Amino acid sequence: MTQLREKSHVVLWLLLFFFILSMAVGGLVGGANIMDLVFSGKNIRLNAGKIDGKNITHSRFLQQRENQLNRMRRQGQAIDNRAYQNAGDFAWNAIIERELKDKKIKQLGLEVSLDEIYDFLLITPPPAFQTALTDAGFFLNEDGKFDSGSYVQAVENGNLPVELNPLLVSWENYLRTWLADRKLQTLYNNLGSVNDEDVKRDFIKKNVNCTLDYLYFTLSGIPDSIIEVNDSQISEKYNADKEDSYSVNERRTLEYVVFQIPKPVTSDDSLMVSAVEDSVMQLTLDFSADAEDYSFAEALARHEITSVDTIDVHETFEANSGIPFQMGVLRPAIRFAFDSSIGSLSDPITANNGIAVFHLLGEKESGYKPLTDVKESIRRSLLRENKKDYATNKLKSISGSDSWETLASSDSLLQFSSGETSTLGGSFTGIGKSNQLTGTLLAMDVGDTSGVLETFNAVLLLRMTSRDEFNDSLYQENYTSIRDQLLNTERTRGFTSWLTEAKKTIDQEDYRSEVY
């Protein structure tokens, strides 16, 4: 005992060491790794993610998701797995926007005071607030409608019934956020402005006609056979883009079988849907029992099943997580794959096309899609780019010639159009339109020839043969309506534009795919 007491501090340090080691290697209960908590603060047991350094708890995320699900229910939407995923994405985006708006409201000093809430409820009580008051039996006129006079008098005299206190507190909390959001939105929207040059440019694009001759190649008209795309180009493009375009996450390999539920054909079949579903579920349970008792392969043989598919799935939400789209969104299958040990068998999982049972075969490390898998898509992309280069080089070599019609007649791929008329901002036959085309036409005078231009489907040279004179009287006549329209557009998208750009720059860590 004396020796034990003398060495007790050594024992305690050893116990502490192994305790910390076990947490670092195995992780904490619920998936929170001690090293993550120490060095990055990541705790997926408690949090759904992190936005701008602030932890977003699961309870906050789930509450926001439930709010969206309730909206979907009120709209009559079916609440299936895809609805849950869509609601979750909406909830995460709503939380990001809430964090951005709260931060900006605080920065700009737009917080709402009690006096503002008081004035709002006094002067412009919302219809929903009026209904809540009348439903509670207060401020009703002889017709059973809201009596604004008695309401205003009660507010101004401080005689609101105490029974309304819970309602008032609820509306105070709601309006504190809603009014602040409205001030922020109004501020950003009112930042929109339009000058006279904007108005004039819009008028010219829509009201000034021009006539063009143009020499052009269409990309679809250039045969693939004359455009070279070699393996070296493909490999170079793959290596340049693989980090952004071809990376793959850690995956799990599953084999699975689907027990299909026959769709009702007759009215009698419709009455038997529940019974049919129950029978298919029982068949699935029998299969699962055999797979547990023997093996997945043995169960397949016993039930004479030959249609078995194998897939690689990942935790992220992109591309349906690797689950075939006809099966629908199956996050339970993803959680089974990543939360179970190799060789595990899933419970029956209801899919869009039946009831599925999954068998976890193995895991694959993160990496990149093999070049062989993406080679054809890279080739098509390079083929389009090389066609543009081919057309551009051809047109540059003949840009000094005036005999465009003759050139087109001697080259089966080259096309010539003459006397085509449209507005400066409009579309032209054969070549369509583009911002580059419109910008060039705005700057050109009659007789000018452009450099090589691109639209979505063509590469071209053009010559302006005529252009309408600027009609100042028509411009003055339409000035106010054009200016108002442009200003309204600017003022309806100012806040949205700010919010969209802010979401691109905010730091966010999304853990949802590791939990749900």
ABEGO torsion letter per residue (X at the ends): XAAAAAAAAAAAAAAAAAAAAAAAAAEBBGGBBAAAAAAAGBBAAABAEBBGGBBBBAAAAAAAAAAAAAAAAAAGBBBBAAAAAAAAAAAAAAAAAAAAAAAAAAAAGABBBAAAAAAAAAABBBAAAAAAAAAAGBGBBAAGBBBAAAAAAAAAAGABBAAAAAAAAAAAAAAAAAAAAAAAAAAAAAABBBBAAAAAAAAAAAABBBBBBBBBBBAAABBAAABBBBAAAAAAAAAAAAAAAABBBBBBBBBBBBBBBBBBABAAAAAAAAAAAAAAAAAAAAAAAAAAABBAAAAAAAAGBABBBBBBBBABABGGGGBBAAAEBBAAAAAAAAABBBGBBBBBBBBAAEBBBBBBABBBBBEBBBAAAAAAAAAAAAAAAAAAAAAAAAAAAAAABABAAAAAAABAABBBBBGBBBBAABBBBGAEBBAAAAAAAAABBBGBBBBBBBBAABBBBBBBABBBBBBAAAAAAAAAAAAAAAAAAAAAAAAAAAAAAAAAABBBBBAAAAAX
